[in-house]
Amino acid sequence: MRNEDKERLNRQSQKKYFFHRLRNGCRAVWKNTVHKIILIFFYPAAILIWYLFKSNLSLEDIPLISPVFIVLVDLMLPALLIGGTFVILILFGIPYGFSKTSNEFQRIGMTNSAGEVPILLTRTQDKKHSNVEILEFDSVGIPLTEWEKERGYIEVALNVNIVKIIEGRNKRRVLLHVVPADS
């Protein structure tokens, strides 16, 4: 596969995961009271910061400032609120250990032909067994048989004991039921 093709596939994947994180962040805010409170407190904090910034500048007193610049400063508040909301939702949508998991899969060479590693989508507790955690991955085209074959490497890389590996809601999703290795 050519480098241009790999880069194109990586860009497509990044776009897909961006929207997936945004959707997960919205779900997290919907389900979690703490996330709701954080998002609610963000708005007054952003308005206060904008107000302090604008009042400290005193743009109306400076004769050489363009009226267009003053309008742009006034438009910073809506941009700050909208942009900040997106950033917070995306941060809420990233599962704990996302980066570490990706790095560990890269280290053990579990990649597809484009060099993409499986992406950690969600991390939840098993409802039946409180000590079991379910890690849901987008397999990026790596078949379930390959996950089974690499089971030992995955356990060492993620420092977990795998209870079972099953398909998720479709063939692109893989669910790892794991317990911590030190338990």
C-alpha positions in Angstrom: 0.0 0.0 0.0 1.3 3.4 -1.0 2.0 6.1 1.7 -0.6 8.4 0.1 -3.3 5.6 0.5 -2.2 5.0 4.1 -2.5 8.7 4.9 -5.9 9.0 3.3 -7.2 6.0 5.3 -5.7 7.5 8.5 -7.4 10.8 7.8 -10.8 9.0 7.2 -10.3 7.1 10.5 -9.5 10.2 12.5 -12.6 12.0 11.2 -14.7 8.9 12.1 -13.3 8.7 15.6 -13.7 12.5 16.1 -17.5 12.1 15.6 -17.5 9.0 17.6 -15.9 10.8 20.5 -18.3 13.7 20.2 -21.3 11.3 20.3 -19.8 9.4 23.3 -19.3 12.8 25.0 -22.9 13.7 24.5 -23.9 10.3 26.0 -21.6 10.9 28.9 -23.2 14.3 29.7 -26.7 12.8 29.3 -25.9 9.9 31.7 -23.5 11.4 34.2 -24.5 14.2 36.6 -20.9 15.2 37.3 -20.4 15.8 33.5 -23.5 17.9 33.4 -22.3 20.0 36.3 -18.9 20.5 34.7 -20.6 21.6 31.4 -23.0 23.9 33.2 -20.2 25.6 35.2 -18.2 26.0 32.0 -20.6 28.6 30.6 -20.5 31.1 33.5 -16.7 30.7 33.8 -16.3 31.4 30.0 -18.6 34.4 30.2 -16.6 35.7 33.2 -13.3 35.2 31.5 -14.5 36.9 28.4 -16.0 39.8 30.4 -12.7 40.3 32.3 -10.7 40.1 29.1 -12.9 42.7 27.4 -13.0 45.1 30.3 -9.2 45.0 30.8 -8.6 45.8 27.1 -10.8 49.0 27.1 -10.9 49.0 23.3 -13.3 51.9 23.1 -10.7 54.2 24.7 -8.0 53.5 22.1 -8.4 55.8 19.1 -6.5 53.6 16.6 -8.5 50.4 17.0 -10.7 49.5 14.1 -14.4 49.1 14.7 -14.1 45.7 13.0 -11.7 44.5 15.6 -14.1 45.6 18.4 -16.8 43.5 16.7 -14.5 40.6 16.5 -13.8 40.8 20.2 -17.6 40.9 20.8 -17.9 37.7 18.7 -15.3 35.9 20.8 -17.8 35.0 23.4 -20.1 32.9 21.2 -17.0 31.3 19.6 -15.6 30.5 23.0 -18.8 29.0 24.2 -19.4 26.9 21.1 -15.7 25.8 20.7 -15.4 25.1 24.4 -18.5 23.0 24.4 -17.1 20.9 21.6 -13.8 20.5 23.3 -15.4 19.4 26.6 -17.7 16.9 24.8 -14.8 15.4 22.9 -12.8 15.1 26.1 -15.7 13.4 27.9 -16.0 11.0 24.9 -12.4 9.8 25.0 -12.2 6.6 27.2 -9.6 6.4 29.9 -6.4 4.8 28.6 -7.1 5.5 25.0 -3.6 6.8 24.1 -1.8 4.2 26.2 -3.8 1.4 24.6 -3.0 2.7 21.1 0.7 2.9 21.9 0.8 -0.6 23.3 -0.9 -2.1 20.2 1.6 -0.2 18.1 4.5 -1.7 20.2 3.3 -5.3 19.7 2.7 -4.8 16.0 -1.0 -5.3 16.0 -1.8 -3.1 13.0 -3.7 -3.4 9.8 -2.1 -3.0 6.4 -2.4 0.8 6.6 -0.5 0.8 9.9 -3.6 1.6 12.0 -4.0 0.1 15.5 -7.3 -1.0 17.0 -9.1 2.0 18.6 -10.5 1.9 22.1 -14.1 3.1 21.8 -15.6 2.5 25.2 -14.6 1.1 28.6 -17.4 -0.2 30.9 -17.8 -2.4 33.9 -19.5 -5.8 33.3 -22.9 -5.8 34.9 -22.7 -9.4 36.0 -19.2 -9.4 37.3 -18.0 -6.2 39.1 -14.3 -7.0 38.7 -14.5 -7.6 34.9 -14.1 -4.6 32.6 -15.3 -4.6 29.0 -13.0 -2.8 26.5 -14.7 -2.2 23.1 -12.4 -1.7 20.2 -12.9 -0.8 16.5 -10.8 -3.6 15.0 -9.8 -1.5 12.0 -10.1 -4.6 9.8 -8.1 -7.0 12.1 -10.2 -10.3 12.3 -11.3 -11.9 15.5 -9.1 -14.9 14.8 -6.0 -12.5 14.8 -7.1 -11.2 18.2 -7.3 -14.7 19.6 -3.9 -15.6 18.1 -2.3 -12.5 19.7 -4.1 -13.0 23.0 -0.9 -13.4 25.0 0.7 -10.3 23.5 -2.4 -8.3 24.2 -2.5 -9.4 27.8 1.1 -8.4 28.3 0.8 -5.1 26.5 -2.4 -4.0 28.3 -1.3 -5.6 31.6 -4.6 -7.5 31.9 -5.9 -11.1 32.0 -8.4 -11.6 29.1 -11.5 -13.5 30.3 -13.0 -13.7 26.8 -12.8 -12.1 23.4 -16.0 -11.8 21.4 -17.4 -9.8 18.5 -19.3 -6.7 19.3 -22.5 -5.5 17.6 -20.8 -6.0 14.2 -17.7 -7.6 12.7 -15.7 -4.4 13.1 -16.1 -4.3 16.9 -14.3 -6.5 19.3 -15.1 -6.8 23.0 -12.3 -7.7 25.4 -13.6 -8.9 28.8 -10.6 -8.3 31.1 -9.5 -8.3 34.7 -6.5 -6.5 36.0 -3.3 -8.6 35.9 -2.4 -7.8 39.4 -5.7 -9.1 40.9 
